[in-house]
């Protein structure tokens, strides 16, 4: 009689980081905050540039930029005088708005980071072993 014996083993090791999902969430949330600030700052800067170079306010591009930025600049309307020469205008209140928004978004980003960030902890390793034995006599 012949004796056949077969043994099969599978070993699978995985590592899981504690609180990794929460760290990823806090990273993505802070990145979205900075993206929003960048877009607002870029639009306000474009408005300032268009006003300084005396761009045609009837142009579709200027109308869109002025319309969108009016939403963000209404709290600062009439804060300071607006120097003008010919068709060129320097909106000092827009510069102040950019500074205020930068400080506000920085504060929001810090609050989100403090509330949701968890420092990197120990990595947990898990090893699974499956063994299958077969013998024929």
C-alpha positions in Angstrom: 0.0 0.0 0.0 1.1 3.4 -0.7 0.7 6.3 1.6 0.1 9.8 0.3 0.2 12.7 2.6 -0.3 16.3 1.4 -0.2 19.4 3.5 -1.1 22.9 2.3 -0.6 26.1 4.2 -1.7 29.6 3.4 -0.3 32.5 5.4 -1.8 35.9 5.0 -0.4 38.9 7.0 -2.1 42.3 7.0 -1.4 45.5 8.9 -4.0 47.9 10.1 -3.3 51.4 11.4 -5.4 52.6 14.3 -7.5 55.8 13.5 -6.3 55.8 9.9 -9.7 56.7 8.5 -10.1 59.7 10.9 -6.6 61.0 9.9 -7.5 60.7 6.2 -10.8 62.5 6.8 -9.1 65.4 8.7 -6.5 65.6 5.9 -9.1 65.8 3.2 -11.3 68.3 5.1 -8.3 70.6 5.7 -7.4 70.3 2.0 -10.9 71.3 1.0 -10.8 74.3 3.3 -7.6 75.5 1.7 -9.0 74.9 -1.8 -12.1 77.0 -1.0 -9.9 79.8 0.3 -7.7 79.6 -2.7 -10.7 79.9 -5.1 -12.1 82.9 -3.1 -8.8 84.7 -2.9 -8.1 84.1 -6.7 -11.5 85.5 -7.6 -11.1 88.6 -5.4 -7.6 89.1 -6.8 -9.0 88.9 -10.3 -11.6 91.5 -9.4 -8.9 93.8 -8.0 -6.8 93.4 -11.2 -9.8 94.1 -13.5 -10.7 97.2 -11.5 -7.1 98.5 -11.5 -6.6 98.1 -15.2 -9.9 99.6 -15.9 -11.5 96.6 -17.6 -14.8 97.1 -19.4 -17.5 96.4 -16.7 -19.9 95.4 -19.5 -17.7 92.4 -20.6 -19.2 89.0 -19.8 -16.0 87.9 -18.0 -16.0 91.0 -15.8 -19.7 90.7 -15.1 -19.2 87.1 -13.9 -16.2 88.0 -11.8 -17.9 91.0 -10.2 -21.2 89.1 -9.6 -19.5 86.2 -7.9 -17.2 88.3 -5.8 -19.9 90.7 -4.7 -21.2 87.8 -2.6 -18.0 87.7 -0.6 -17.3 91.5 -0.5 -20.7 92.8 0.6 -19.7 92.8 4.3 -16.8 95.0 3.4 -18.7 97.4 1.1 -18.0 101.1 2.1 -15.4 100.2 4.6 -12.8 102.4 3.0 -12.7 105.0 0.3 -12.0 103.8 -3.2 -9.3 105.8 -5.0 -10.0 106.2 -8.7 -8.3 107.8 -11.6 -9.9 107.8 -15.0 -11.4 104.3 -15.4 -9.0 102.7 -13.0 -10.2 101.9 -9.4 -8.3 100.6 -6.4 -10.7 98.7 -4.1 -8.8 98.8 -0.8 -11.8 97.1 0.9 -11.2 94.0 -1.3 -7.6 93.8 -0.1 -8.9 93.9 3.5 -11.4 91.2 2.6 -8.7 88.9 1.3 -6.8 89.3 4.6 -9.9 88.7 6.7 -10.9 85.6 4.7 -7.3 84.2 4.9 -7.4 84.6 8.7 -10.9 83.1 9.0 -10.2 80.1 6.8 -6.9 79.5 8.7 -8.9 79.5 12.0 -11.5 77.1 10.6 -8.8 74.8 9.3 -7.1 74.7 12.7 -10.3 73.9 14.5 -11.0 71.0 12.1 -7.5 69.8 12.6 -7.7 70.0 16.4 -11.1 68.3 16.5 -10.5 65.4 14.1 -6.8 64.7 13.8 -5.5 61.7 15.6 -1.7 61.1 15.8 -0.3 58.0 14.1 -0.6 55.1 16.5 1.0 51.7 16.6 0.4 49.5 13.6 -1.4 46.3 14.4 -0.3 43.2 12.5 -2.7 40.3 11.9 -1.5 37.0 10.6 -3.9 34.3 9.5 -2.8 30.7 8.8 -4.9 28.1 7.1 -3.7 24.6 6.9 -5.3 21.8 5.0 -4.1 18.2 5.4 -5.1 15.3 3.3 -3.9 11.7 3.7 -4.7 8.5 1.8 -3.8 5.2 3.1 
